[in-house]
Amino acid sequence: MAATPRMELEKMSVEHLRGLKEQVDMEVNLLQDSLNNIRSANARLEIASVALHDLSVRPRGKKMLVPLTASLYVPGKLDDAEKVLVDVGTGYFIEKTMVEGKDYCERKIALLKSNYDQLLEVAAKKRSIADEAGAILQAKLKHLGPSQ
């Protein structure tokens, strides 16, 4: 939805303004959820990137705890830090070299940052429209008096 000029908002009826404000508020909430999901995904990739770096500097045969889940670790030994499995989503893993794994994380982090910045801009515009519609709605309701 393109930015709605104030003049167009002022021409709308009270019912249309309410509907527009509710719709834009819902869109802002959905965008906020998307922003939160991107932040979570970015945090996981940052952790993975640090883990890859830490793994790359460990010597072969080093004893370590291997995470099976977020809270379950089993003892293991580092066999080959030059090959890693990269989670590419929906349960699929691809074997890559350490360098390719680090590059994958860096590219995904950059992509997420770009998407985050774009969504943030859209959310700000939507929030501005909702605020403006709300202000005009309040003014119209005040002008109509207590009958509304």
N, C-alpha and C positions, 0 to 999 in steps of 0.2 A: 504494500500500500504506500503510495507516494505521500509526502508530507501534505497534510490538509491545511490550506491557508485559513487563517483566523476568520476571514469574511465568510467562507463557506460554513464554518462551524457555527457562526452566529446566525446564519439563515436556517439552521436545522431546528426542528421542533424539539421539545423537551424529551419526548419518547425516543427520537432518533439519537439525540445526544447521549441519553442513558445507554442505549444499545451500543453505540460506538464506543463509549467509555468502557463498558463491560467487555466488549470484544477486544479492544486494545489492551486492557488490563490482563485478560487471559493470554494474549499473545506475549506480553511482557513476562508473565509467569513462566510460560513455556520456554522463552528465550533464556530466562534465568536458570531453569532446570538444565538446559543445554550447556550453558556456561559452567555450571557446577560439574556436569559430566566431563566436560573438556578439562577442567582443573584436575579432576580425579585421574583421568587418563594421563595427563601430563605428569602428575606426581608419580604415578606408577612407572612411566617411562624414565623419569629422572632417577628413580631408585634402580631400575634395571641398568641404566647407563653407568651408574656408580658401581653396581655389582659387577658389570663387565670389566670395568677398569680394575677393581680389586682382584678379580679372578685372573686377569692378564698378568699381574705382578706376583702371583703365588707360584712357588716352585712345584714342579711335577712330584707327585707322591705326597703332597701336603695333606694332612688329615684336616677334615672340615665337616661341618654339619650341612646337610643338603636339605633344603626346604621341599617338602612334598605338598604341604598346604600352608596357609598363612600362620598356622599354629603348630604344625607337626614337622619336626626335623629328624633326620636319621643320620647316623655317622657315615662318612664316606671318605674316599681319597681322590685327590685330583689326578686324573689320568692324562687328559690332554686339554689344555686350556686354549688351544688354537682353534678348536671347533666348538661351536655353541648351537643350541637349539633356540630359535627365535619364534615366539608366539605371534603369529600373524592374524589371529582372530578366529573366532568360532571353532576353537579346538584344533586348529591347524598349526603345526610347527614345521619350520624349515631349518635344515642344517646350514649354517653359514660359518665363515671364518670369523675370528675375533674382530678383525678390522671391519668386515661386512656387517657384523652384528652391531658394532658401535655406530657405524654409518647409518644403519637402519634406524636406530634409536634417535640419532641427531636429526635425521630427516623427518621422522614422525613428530618430534618435539617442535620443529620449525613449522610443520604443517598445522599442528594443533594451535600454536601461537597465532598463526595467521588467521585461522578460523575463529579463534577466541576474539581477536581484535575486531574482525568484521562483525561478529555477533554482538559484541559490546557496543559498537557504533549503531547497529540496527535497534538494539534494545534502548539505547539512549534516545533515539528519535521517536520510538514508540512511546516511551515514558513521557516525552515532551508533548506528544499529541494527546495522551491520556490526561495529563495535567491541565493542558489548555482546554480540552473538552469538559473536564471537571469544573474548572473555574467558570467557564461560560454557562454550564448547567446550573451551578450555584447562583450565579447572577440572575439567570432567568427565573429560577425558583423564588429567589428573593423578590424579584420584580412582580411576580404573579401573586405574591402574598401567601397568607396562611391557608388559602383554599386548596393548595397543592400538597 
